[in-house]
Amino acid sequence: MDAILGFINANMVVIGFIWGLICKYWPKMSGFPNALIPYATALVTLLTGLAGPATAHAGILGINIGGHTFFGSILGAGWTAIQSALLYEIFARHPLEAMGAKKA
């Protein structure tokens, strides 16, 4: 289980990017508000960061919970959500629209 959570947490920027693409362009997910995509990414990142294997530098910021710092995990989750959103906005949105992809 730790290996799966560690893999998810290590690749959360890409997973959040793909999640955003699915929510924006797959018609079955059209009911999910686009404004909530970064918050969902941050929440999943936070949960996998807290439930997954502890990092070697945990304990620098905030309260240590099972080898994880809660405040540091929140900051990391927010930064991951920002990176995923920027990946979409800067590199993917314009090429997708130029190819004719329609938002759901």
C-alpha positions in Angstrom: 0.0 0.0 0.0 2.9 2.4 0.8 4.3 1.8 -2.6 1.0 2.7 -4.3 0.5 5.9 -2.2 4.2 6.8 -2.7 3.8 6.5 -6.4 0.6 8.6 -6.4 2.2 11.2 -4.3 5.4 11.4 -6.3 3.4 11.8 -9.6 0.5 13.9 -8.3 1.3 16.9 -10.6 0.8 14.7 -13.7 -2.2 12.9 -12.1 -3.8 16.2 -11.2 -3.2 17.4 -14.8 -4.8 14.3 -16.2 -7.7 14.6 -13.7 -8.2 18.2 -14.9 -8.3 17.1 -18.5 -10.8 14.4 -17.8 -13.1 16.8 -15.9 -12.9 19.5 -18.6 -13.1 17.4 -21.8 -14.9 14.2 -20.9 -18.7 14.7 -21.3 -19.6 12.4 -18.4 -17.6 14.6 -16.0 -19.2 17.9 -17.2 -21.2 18.2 -14.0 -18.0 18.5 -11.9 -17.3 22.3 -11.6 -14.0 23.4 -13.1 -13.3 25.6 -10.2 -13.1 22.6 -7.9 -10.4 20.7 -9.9 -7.4 22.3 -8.1 -9.1 21.8 -4.7 -9.7 18.1 -5.5 -6.1 17.8 -6.6 -4.9 19.4 -3.4 -7.1 17.3 -1.2 -6.0 14.0 -2.8 -2.4 15.1 -2.6 -2.8 16.0 1.1 -4.5 12.7 1.9 -1.9 10.6 0.0 0.9 12.6 1.6 -0.4 12.0 5.1 -1.3 8.3 4.5 1.7 7.4 2.4 5.3 6.7 3.4 7.0 9.3 5.5 9.6 11.5 3.8 13.2 11.7 5.2 12.9 15.4 6.0 9.5 15.4 7.7 9.4 17.3 10.9 10.6 20.7 9.6 7.3 22.6 9.8 4.2 22.2 11.9 2.9 19.3 13.9 4.5 15.9 13.3 1.7 13.3 12.6 3.0 9.8 12.0 6.2 11.1 10.4 4.5 13.8 8.4 4.2 17.5 9.1 0.6 18.6 8.7 1.5 22.2 7.8 4.2 21.1 5.3 1.8 18.6 3.7 -0.9 21.4 3.2 1.7 23.6 1.6 2.9 20.8 -0.6 -0.6 19.9 -1.6 -1.4 23.5 -2.6 1.8 23.8 -4.6 1.0 20.5 -6.4 -2.4 21.8 -7.4 -0.9 25.1 -8.6 1.6 23.2 -10.7 -1.1 21.0 -12.3 -3.2 24.0 -13.1 -0.2 25.8 -14.7 0.7 22.8 -16.7 -2.8 22.9 -18.2 -3.0 26.6 -18.7 0.4 27.1 -20.2 1.1 24.0 -22.2 -2.2 22.2 -22.9 -5.1 24.6 -23.2 -4.1 26.4 -26.4 -3.0 23.3 -28.4 -6.1 21.4 -27.3 -8.3 24.3 -28.4 -6.4 24.6 -31.7 -7.0 20.9 -32.4 -10.7 21.4 -31.9 -11.2 19.9 -28.4 -14.4 21.1 -26.9 -14.9 21.6 -23.2 -17.6 19.4 -21.8 
